[in-house]
Amino acid sequence: MKVWHTMKEFHAALDLSGTAARMCIADADGKVLRNGILPMKRRESAHLAEFAAGEIASCGGMLDDIKYWSVGIGPGSFTGMRLAAALVAGLSHGDSSIKTRGVPTATAISMTVGKNLPENALSAVLFDGRNHEILVYCVKRKNGVDEGCSDGTVLNREQAERFFAENRFDLVCAQTHEADAIKSILPEFAIESLQTADDFDLSGLLRSNKAFDNNLRDLIYIRPAVFTKPLN
């Protein structure tokens, strides 16, 4: 006897901008069902599809039941973000019922650290840019959700001192594992306001107000020479 698969509808966020694959799944009403994480080297692409399939299966669905995809676009690793975008692009190819979009991963970090920030609050999410530099990605809270409002700014120690003296933020945050590298670039007065998170809640990507434009190409790379010019 043939068993028919009953179609359901899920929303999912997928991110591989850092050292782990993350996937958050919600039902059609927006209720979060699953927040999964798997440490993964950025080139281990074979494991990403298996991880995604396992996460949706734990919610009683299949990959083709996910009709709305939010993919983390960084800042982060070029290779990791390309792997996540390519997987979702492949799953949605030729199926007009599946909608996709890219959402800055930085917004999930700021919403995790600054849960109680007021409307219009401006946050600076910091990343280790390597080569004795940091990357600053700015987000603003709109309708209770953080949205990206910059292309990213790369700063060395001298530029960071001027930047944070001239700009005021309601929140300055970073991931804990990058904190030491970031603090080595920040001026002392900015270090005092830095808040860190050991992990972040990917459901912030699902809550984004960004349109589902099926564009997964505009990634925010961690390497300064690739995605933006240093601050003059």
ChimeraX commands (.cxc) that place a marker at each C-alpha (Angstrom):
marker #1 position 0.00,0.00,0.00 radius 0.5
marker #1 position 1.37,3.40,-0.96 radius 0.5
marker #1 position 1.82,5.89,1.90 radius 0.5
marker #1 position 1.19,9.50,0.94 radius 0.5
marker #1 position 3.15,12.27,2.60 radius 0.5
marker #1 position 0.82,14.85,4.18 radius 0.5
marker #1 position 2.06,18.31,3.22 radius 0.5
marker #1 position 2.77,20.71,6.06 radius 0.5
marker #1 position 4.22,24.21,6.03 radius 0.5
marker #1 position 7.26,25.31,7.99 radius 0.5
marker #1 position 9.49,28.38,8.18 radius 0.5
marker #1 position 13.22,27.83,8.65 radius 0.5
marker #1 position 16.39,29.84,9.21 radius 0.5
marker #1 position 19.76,28.37,8.28 radius 0.5
marker #1 position 23.17,29.81,9.10 radius 0.5
marker #1 position 26.77,28.73,8.58 radius 0.5
marker #1 position 28.52,32.07,8.89 radius 0.5
marker #1 position 30.70,30.90,11.77 radius 0.5
marker #1 position 32.08,27.66,13.16 radius 0.5
marker #1 position 28.73,25.89,13.53 radius 0.5
marker #1 position 25.67,25.16,11.43 radius 0.5
marker #1 position 22.50,26.51,12.99 radius 0.5
marker #1 position 18.91,25.87,12.01 radius 0.5
marker #1 position 15.73,27.25,13.53 radius 0.5
marker #1 position 12.31,25.90,12.55 radius 0.5
marker #1 position 8.89,27.43,13.18 radius 0.5
marker #1 position 5.39,26.42,12.20 radius 0.5
marker #1 position 3.14,28.44,9.89 radius 0.5
marker #1 position 1.97,30.55,12.86 radius 0.5
marker #1 position 5.52,31.51,13.80 radius 0.5
marker #1 position 5.84,29.25,16.84 radius 0.5
marker #1 position 9.46,28.12,17.19 radius 0.5
marker #1 position 9.65,24.32,17.20 radius 0.5
marker #1 position 13.37,23.68,17.04 radius 0.5
marker #1 position 16.72,25.43,17.49 radius 0.5
marker #1 position 19.50,23.09,16.40 radius 0.5
marker #1 position 23.27,23.59,16.28 radius 0.5
marker #1 position 26.07,21.42,14.91 radius 0.5
marker #1 position 29.79,22.33,15.11 radius 0.5
marker #1 position 31.04,22.11,11.56 radius 0.5
marker #1 position 34.10,23.02,9.55 radius 0.5
marker #1 position 33.07,25.40,6.82 radius 0.5
marker #1 position 34.09,23.03,4.02 radius 0.5
marker #1 position 32.11,20.05,5.28 radius 0.5
marker #1 position 29.25,20.66,2.87 radius 0.5
marker #1 position 28.12,17.03,2.82 radius 0.5
marker #1 position 27.00,17.26,6.44 radius 0.5
marker #1 position 24.92,20.43,6.01 radius 0.5
marker #1 position 22.09,18.82,4.04 radius 0.5
marker #1 position 22.04,15.88,6.43 radius 0.5
marker #1 position 21.87,18.25,9.39 radius 0.5
marker #1 position 19.01,20.26,7.84 radius 0.5
marker #1 position 17.05,17.12,6.97 radius 0.5
marker #1 position 17.46,15.79,10.50 radius 0.5
marker #1 position 16.29,19.04,12.09 radius 0.5
marker #1 position 13.05,19.23,10.08 radius 0.5
marker #1 position 12.44,15.51,10.59 radius 0.5
marker #1 position 12.52,16.09,14.35 radius 0.5
marker #1 position 9.58,18.48,13.81 radius 0.5
marker #1 position 7.61,15.89,11.83 radius 0.5
marker #1 position 8.35,17.29,8.40 radius 0.5
marker #1 position 10.53,17.01,5.34 radius 0.5
marker #1 position 12.75,19.54,3.61 radius 0.5
marker #1 position 10.14,20.21,0.93 radius 0.5
marker #1 position 7.67,21.18,3.66 radius 0.5
marker #1 position 9.76,24.31,4.35 radius 0.5
marker #1 position 8.11,27.05,2.31 radius 0.5
marker #1 position 9.95,30.07,3.73 radius 0.5
marker #1 position 13.73,30.10,4.13 radius 0.5
marker #1 position 15.75,32.82,5.87 radius 0.5
marker #1 position 19.47,32.32,5.28 radius 0.5
marker #1 position 22.10,34.01,7.43 radius 0.5
marker #1 position 24.27,36.23,5.22 radius 0.5
marker #1 position 26.85,37.26,7.82 radius 0.5
marker #1 position 29.14,38.92,8.41 radius 0.5
marker #1 position 31.09,35.69,8.32 radius 0.5
marker #1 position 32.96,33.07,6.39 radius 0.5
marker #1 position 32.65,33.24,2.60 radius 0.5
marker #1 position 32.74,29.46,2.27 radius 0.5
marker #1 position 30.22,28.74,5.02 radius 0.5
marker #1 position 27.70,31.30,3.85 radius 0.5
marker #1 position 28.00,30.11,0.25 radius 0.5
marker #1 position 27.32,26.52,1.37 radius 0.5
marker #1 position 24.14,27.52,3.23 radius 0.5
marker #1 position 22.92,29.73,0.37 radius 0.5
marker #1 position 23.68,27.05,-2.22 radius 0.5
marker #1 position 21.79,24.38,-0.28 radius 0.5
marker #1 position 18.66,26.51,0.03 radius 0.5
marker #1 position 18.94,27.68,-3.58 radius 0.5
marker #1 position 19.04,24.05,-4.66 radius 0.5
marker #1 position 16.07,23.07,-2.51 radius 0.5
marker #1 position 13.97,25.93,-3.88 radius 0.5
marker #1 position 15.06,25.71,-7.51 radius 0.5
marker #1 position 12.11,25.42,-9.85 radius 0.5
marker #1 position 9.52,25.53,-7.05 radius 0.5
marker #1 position 7.65,28.83,-7.00 radius 0.5
marker #1 position 5.89,27.87,-3.75 radius 0.5
marker #1 position 9.18,28.21,-1.83 radius 0.5
marker #1 position 10.25,31.73,-0.84 radius 0.5
marker #1 position 13.78,32.64,0.24 radius 0.5
marker #1 position 15.67,35.65,1.53 radius 0.5
marker #1 position 19.03,36.55,3.02 radius 0.5
marker #1 position 19.05,38.13,6.50 radius 0.5
marker #1 position 22.17,39.46,8.27 radius 0.5
marker #1 position 23.28,37.04,10.98 radius 0.5
marker #1 position 24.32,40.09,13.00 radius 0.5
marker #1 position 20.65,40.87,13.66 radius 0.5
marker #1 position 20.19,37.55,15.46 radius 0.5
marker #1 position 23.22,38.31,17.65 radius 0.5
marker #1 position 22.01,41.80,18.59 radius 0.5
marker #1 position 18.49,40.55,19.34 radius 0.5
marker #1 position 19.90,37.82,21.59 radius 0.5
marker #1 position 22.08,40.20,23.59 radius 0.5
marker #1 position 19.72,43.19,23.55 radius 0.5
marker #1 position 16.34,41.56,24.10 radius 0.5
marker #1 position 14.91,44.54,25.96 radius 0.5
marker #1 position 16.18,47.37,23.78 radius 0.5
marker #1 position 13.60,50.06,22.91 radius 0.5
marker #1 position 12.26,50.92,19.49 radius 0.5
marker #1 position 14.79,52.68,17.22 radius 0.5
marker #1 position 17.71,51.51,19.35 radius 0.5
marker #1 position 20.97,51.43,17.41 radius 0.5
marker #1 position 23.36,48.53,17.96 radius 0.5
marker #1 position 26.89,47.83,16.80 radius 0.5
marker #1 position 27.66,44.15,16.31 radius 0.5
marker #1 position 31.41,43.54,16.26 radius 0.5
marker #1 position 33.37,40.77,14.55 radius 0.5
marker #1 position 37.03,39.81,14.44 radius 0.5
marker #1 position 38.15,41.03,11.02 radius 0.5
marker #1 position 41.57,39.36,11.34 radius 0.5
marker #1 position 44.79,41.24,10.55 radius 0.5
marker #1 position 44.43,43.43,13.67 radius 0.5
marker #1 position 41.08,44.84,12.54 radius 0.5
marker #1 position 37.45,44.60,13.59 radius 0.5
marker #1 position 34.28,44.75,11.55 radius 0.5
marker #1 position 31.37,46.87,12.80 radius 0.5
marker #1 position 27.92,46.02,11.48 radius 0.5
marker #1 position 25.13,48.38,12.58 radius 0.5
marker #1 position 21.51,47.38,13.13 radius 0.5
marker #1 position 18.44,49.31,14.20 radius 0.5
marker #1 position 15.34,48.08,16.00 radius 0.5
marker #1 position 12.19,48.57,13.94 radius 0.5
marker #1 position 8.81,47.22,15.02 radius 0.5
marker #1 position 10.50,45.12,17.67 radius 0.5
marker #1 position 12.95,43.49,15.26 radius 0.5
marker #1 position 16.56,44.38,14.46 radius 0.5
marker #1 position 17.28,45.18,10.83 radius 0.5
marker #1 position 20.64,45.85,9.18 radius 0.5
marker #1 position 21.37,49.50,8.46 radius 0.5
marker #1 position 24.96,49.42,7.18 radius 0.5
marker #1 position 27.30,47.63,4.79 radius 0.5
marker #1 position 29.88,47.05,7.49 radius 0.5
marker #1 position 32.87,49.17,8.49 radius 0.5
marker #1 position 36.41,47.83,8.92 radius 0.5
marker #1 position 38.51,49.51,11.60 radius 0.5
marker #1 position 42.06,49.25,12.87 radius 0.5
marker #1 position 42.93,50.40,16.39 radius 0.5
marker #1 position 43.38,54.06,15.49 radius 0.5
marker #1 position 40.21,54.18,13.39 radius 0.5
marker #1 position 38.21,52.37,16.11 radius 0.5
marker #1 position 39.08,55.03,18.68 radius 0.5
marker #1 position 37.81,57.79,16.41 radius 0.5
marker #1 position 34.74,55.83,15.28 radius 0.5
marker #1 position 33.46,55.08,18.79 radius 0.5
marker #1 position 34.22,58.61,19.97 radius 0.5
marker #1 position 32.08,60.01,17.16 radius 0.5
marker #1 position 29.24,57.46,17.20 radius 0.5
marker #1 position 26.92,56.47,20.04 radius 0.5
marker #1 position 25.18,53.11,20.29 radius 0.5
marker #1 position 22.53,51.71,22.62 radius 0.5
marker #1 position 24.31,48.35,22.45 radius 0.5
marker #1 position 27.80,47.20,21.49 radius 0.5
marker #1 position 28.01,43.41,21.32 radius 0.5
marker #1 position 30.01,40.46,20.02 radius 0.5
marker #1 position 30.30,36.71,20.30 radius 0.5
marker #1 position 32.29,35.55,23.32 radius 0.5
marker #1 position 34.83,33.52,21.36 radius 0.5
marker #1 position 35.88,36.66,19.45 radius 0.5
marker #1 position 35.90,39.01,22.45 radius 0.5
marker #1 position 39.65,38.95,23.16 radius 0.5
marker #1 position 40.59,39.76,19.57 radius 0.5
marker #1 position 37.99,42.55,19.46 radius 0.5
marker #1 position 39.10,44.05,22.77 radius 0.5
marker #1 position 42.66,44.32,21.47 radius 0.5
marker #1 position 41.38,46.82,18.87 radius 0.5
marker #1 position 38.72,48.71,20.85 radius 0.5
marker #1 position 39.54,51.85,22.85 radius 0.5
marker #1 position 39.23,51.43,26.61 radius 0.5
marker #1 position 35.98,53.40,26.89 radius 0.5
marker #1 position 34.32,51.14,24.28 radius 0.5
marker #1 position 35.54,47.94,25.95 radius 0.5
marker #1 position 33.63,48.91,29.09 radius 0.5
marker #1 position 30.33,48.87,27.19 radius 0.5
marker #1 position 30.95,45.66,25.22 radius 0.5
marker #1 position 28.46,42.86,25.90 radius 0.5
marker #1 position 29.07,39.30,24.71 radius 0.5
marker #1 position 27.02,36.20,23.99 radius 0.5
marker #1 position 28.24,32.60,24.20 radius 0.5
marker #1 position 25.61,31.68,21.62 radius 0.5
marker #1 position 22.75,33.37,19.79 radius 0.5
marker #1 position 19.13,32.61,18.98 radius 0.5
marker #1 position 18.66,32.16,15.23 radius 0.5
marker #1 position 14.91,32.78,15.49 radius 0.5
marker #1 position 15.72,36.47,15.08 radius 0.5
marker #1 position 16.18,35.76,11.37 radius 0.5
marker #1 position 12.67,34.34,11.14 radius 0.5
marker #1 position 11.25,37.49,12.72 radius 0.5
marker #1 position 12.89,39.83,10.21 radius 0.5
marker #1 position 10.62,42.17,8.26 radius 0.5
marker #1 position 12.79,41.87,5.16 radius 0.5
marker #1 position 10.92,40.85,2.02 radius 0.5
marker #1 position 11.27,37.34,0.60 radius 0.5
marker #1 position 13.01,38.40,-2.60 radius 0.5
marker #1 position 14.66,35.05,-3.44 radius 0.5
marker #1 position 18.06,36.78,-3.40 radius 0.5
marker #1 position 20.74,34.71,-1.65 radius 0.5
marker #1 position 23.69,36.27,-3.46 radius 0.5
marker #1 position 24.42,39.40,-1.40 radius 0.5
marker #1 position 26.60,37.95,1.35 radius 0.5
marker #1 position 28.52,39.99,3.93 radius 0.5
marker #1 position 32.06,38.63,4.00 radius 0.5
marker #1 position 34.37,38.78,6.99 radius 0.5
marker #1 position 37.44,39.69,4.95 radius 0.5
marker #1 position 37.71,43.50,4.63 radius 0.5
marker #1 position 39.30,43.49,1.17 radius 0.5
marker #1 position 36.32,41.55,-0.21 radius 0.5
marker #1 position 33.25,43.41,0.94 radius 0.5
marker #1 position 33.99,46.97,1.99 radius 0.5
marker #1 position 36.55,49.73,2.12 radius 0.5
marker #1 position 38.28,50.68,5.39 radius 0.5
marker #1 position 37.07,53.85,7.11 radius 0.5
marker #1 position 39.13,56.88,6.00 radius 0.5
marker link #1:1,2 radius 0.2
marker link #1:2,3 radius 0.2
marker link #1:3,4 radius 0.2
marker link #1:4,5 radius 0.2
marker link #1:5,6 radius 0.2
marker link #1:6,7 radius 0.2
marker link #1:7,8 radius 0.2
marker link #1:8,9 radius 0.2
marker link #1:9,10 radius 0.2
marker link #1:10,11 radius 0.2
marker link #1:11,12 radius 0.2
marker link #1:12,13 radius 0.2
marker link #1:13,14 radius 0.2
marker link #1:14,15 radius 0.2
marker link #1:15,16 radius 0.2
marker link #1:16,17 radius 0.2
marker link #1:17,18 radius 0.2
marker link #1:18,19 radius 0.2
marker link #1:19,20 radius 0.2
marker link #1:20,21 radius 0.2
marker link #1:21,22 radius 0.2
marker link #1:22,23 radius 0.2
marker link #1:23,24 radius 0.2
marker link #1:24,25 radius 0.2
marker link #1:25,26 radius 0.2
marker link #1:26,27 radius 0.2
marker link #1:27,28 radius 0.2
marker link #1:28,29 radius 0.2
marker link #1:29,30 radius 0.2
marker link #1:30,31 radius 0.2
marker link #1:31,32 radius 0.2
marker link #1:32,33 radius 0.2
marker link #1:33,34 radius 0.2
marker link #1:34,35 radius 0.2
marker link #1:35,36 radius 0.2
marker link #1:36,37 radius 0.2
marker link #1:37,38 radius 0.2
marker link #1:38,39 radius 0.2
marker link #1:39,40 radius 0.2
marker link #1:40,41 radius 0.2
marker link #1:41,42 radius 0.2
marker link #1:42,43 radius 0.2
marker link #1:43,44 radius 0.2
marker link #1:44,45 radius 0.2
marker link #1:45,46 radius 0.2
marker link #1:46,47 radius 0.2
marker link #1:47,48 radius 0.2
marker link #1:48,49 radius 0.2
marker link #1:49,50 radius 0.2
marker link #1:50,51 radius 0.2
marker link #1:51,52 radius 0.2
marker link #1:52,53 radius 0.2
marker link #1:53,54 radius 0.2
marker link #1:54,55 radius 0.2
marker link #1:55,56 radius 0.2
marker link #1:56,57 radius 0.2
marker link #1:57,58 radius 0.2
marker link #1:58,59 radius 0.2
marker link #1:59,60 radius 0.2
marker link #1:60,61 radius 0.2
marker link #1:61,62 radius 0.2
marker link #1:62,63 radius 0.2
marker link #1:63,64 radius 0.2
marker link #1:64,65 radius 0.2
marker link #1:65,66 radius 0.2
marker link #1:66,67 radius 0.2
marker link #1:67,68 radius 0.2
marker link #1:68,69 radius 0.2
marker link #1:69,70 radius 0.2
marker link #1:70,71 radius 0.2
marker link #1:71,72 radius 0.2
marker link #1:72,73 radius 0.2
marker link #1:73,74 radius 0.2
marker link #1:74,75 radius 0.2
marker link #1:75,76 radius 0.2
marker link #1:76,77 radius 0.2
marker link #1:77,78 radius 0.2
marker link #1:78,79 radius 0.2
marker link #1:79,80 radius 0.2
marker link #1:80,81 radius 0.2
marker link #1:81,82 radius 0.2
marker link #1:82,83 radius 0.2
marker link #1:83,84 radius 0.2
marker link #1:84,85 radius 0.2
marker link #1:85,86 radius 0.2
marker link #1:86,87 radius 0.2
marker link #1:87,88 radius 0.2
marker link #1:88,89 radius 0.2
marker link #1:89,90 radius 0.2
marker link #1:90,91 radius 0.2
marker link #1:91,92 radius 0.2
marker link #1:92,93 radius 0.2
marker link #1:93,94 radius 0.2
marker link #1:94,95 radius 0.2
marker link #1:95,96 radius 0.2
marker link #1:96,97 radius 0.2
marker link #1:97,98 radius 0.2
marker link #1:98,99 radius 0.2
marker link #1:99,100 radius 0.2
marker link #1:100,101 radius 0.2
marker link #1:101,102 radius 0.2
marker link #1:102,103 radius 0.2
marker link #1:103,104 radius 0.2
marker link #1:104,105 radius 0.2
marker link #1:105,106 radius 0.2
marker link #1:106,107 radius 0.2
marker link #1:107,108 radius 0.2
marker link #1:108,109 radius 0.2
marker link #1:109,110 radius 0.2
marker link #1:110,111 radius 0.2
marker link #1:111,112 radius 0.2
marker link #1:112,113 radius 0.2
marker link #1:113,114 radius 0.2
marker link #1:114,115 radius 0.2
marker link #1:115,116 radius 0.2
marker link #1:116,117 radius 0.2
marker link #1:117,118 radius 0.2
marker link #1:118,119 radius 0.2
marker link #1:119,120 radius 0.2
marker link #1:120,121 radius 0.2
marker link #1:121,122 radius 0.2
marker link #1:122,123 radius 0.2
marker link #1:123,124 radius 0.2
marker link #1:124,125 radius 0.2
marker link #1:125,126 radius 0.2
marker link #1:126,127 radius 0.2
marker link #1:127,128 radius 0.2
marker link #1:128,129 radius 0.2
marker link #1:129,130 radius 0.2
marker link #1:130,131 radius 0.2
marker link #1:131,132 radius 0.2
marker link #1:132,133 radius 0.2
marker link #1:133,134 radius 0.2
marker link #1:134,135 radius 0.2
marker link #1:135,136 radius 0.2
marker link #1:136,137 radius 0.2
marker link #1:137,138 radius 0.2
marker link #1:138,139 radius 0.2
marker link #1:139,140 radius 0.2
marker link #1:140,141 radius 0.2
marker link #1:141,142 radius 0.2
marker link #1:142,143 radius 0.2
marker link #1:143,144 radius 0.2
marker link #1:144,145 radius 0.2
marker link #1:145,146 radius 0.2
marker link #1:146,147 radius 0.2
marker link #1:147,148 radius 0.2
marker link #1:148,149 radius 0.2
marker link #1:149,150 radius 0.2
marker link #1:150,151 radius 0.2
marker link #1:151,152 radius 0.2
marker link #1:152,153 radius 0.2
marker link #1:153,154 radius 0.2
marker link #1:154,155 radius 0.2
marker link #1:155,156 radius 0.2
marker link #1:156,157 radius 0.2
marker link #1:157,158 radius 0.2
marker link #1:158,159 radius 0.2
marker link #1:159,160 radius 0.2
marker link #1:160,161 radius 0.2
marker link #1:161,162 radius 0.2
marker link #1:162,163 radius 0.2
marker link #1:163,164 radius 0.2
marker link #1:164,165 radius 0.2
marker link #1:165,166 radius 0.2
marker link #1:166,167 radius 0.2
marker link #1:167,168 radius 0.2
marker link #1:168,169 radius 0.2
marker link #1:169,170 radius 0.2
marker link #1:170,171 radius 0.2
marker link #1:171,172 radius 0.2
marker link #1:172,173 radius 0.2
marker link #1:173,174 radius 0.2
marker link #1:174,175 radius 0.2
marker link #1:175,176 radius 0.2
marker link #1:176,177 radius 0.2
marker link #1:177,178 radius 0.2
marker link #1:178,179 radius 0.2
marker link #1:179,180 radius 0.2
marker link #1:180,181 radius 0.2
marker link #1:181,182 radius 0.2
marker link #1:182,183 radius 0.2
marker link #1:183,184 radius 0.2
marker link #1:184,185 radius 0.2
marker link #1:185,186 radius 0.2
marker link #1:186,187 radius 0.2
marker link #1:187,188 radius 0.2
marker link #1:188,189 radius 0.2
marker link #1:189,190 radius 0.2
marker link #1:190,191 radius 0.2
marker link #1:191,192 radius 0.2
marker link #1:192,193 radius 0.2
marker link #1:193,194 radius 0.2
marker link #1:194,195 radius 0.2
marker link #1:195,196 radius 0.2
marker link #1:196,197 radius 0.2
marker link #1:197,198 radius 0.2
marker link #1:198,199 radius 0.2
marker link #1:199,200 radius 0.2
marker link #1:200,201 radius 0.2
marker link #1:201,202 radius 0.2
marker link #1:202,203 radius 0.2
marker link #1:203,204 radius 0.2
marker link #1:204,205 radius 0.2
marker link #1:205,206 radius 0.2
marker link #1:206,207 radius 0.2
marker link #1:207,208 radius 0.2
marker link #1:208,209 radius 0.2
marker link #1:209,210 radius 0.2
marker link #1:210,211 radius 0.2
marker link #1:211,212 radius 0.2
marker link #1:212,213 radius 0.2
marker link #1:213,214 radius 0.2
marker link #1:214,215 radius 0.2
marker link #1:215,216 radius 0.2
marker link #1:216,217 radius 0.2
marker link #1:217,218 radius 0.2
marker link #1:218,219 radius 0.2
marker link #1:219,220 radius 0.2
marker link #1:220,221 radius 0.2
marker link #1:221,222 radius 0.2
marker link #1:222,223 radius 0.2
marker link #1:223,224 radius 0.2
marker link #1:224,225 radius 0.2
marker link #1:225,226 radius 0.2
marker link #1:226,227 radius 0.2
marker link #1:227,228 radius 0.2
marker link #1:228,229 radius 0.2
marker link #1:229,230 radius 0.2
marker link #1:230,231 radius 0.2
marker link #1:231,232 radius 0.2
view
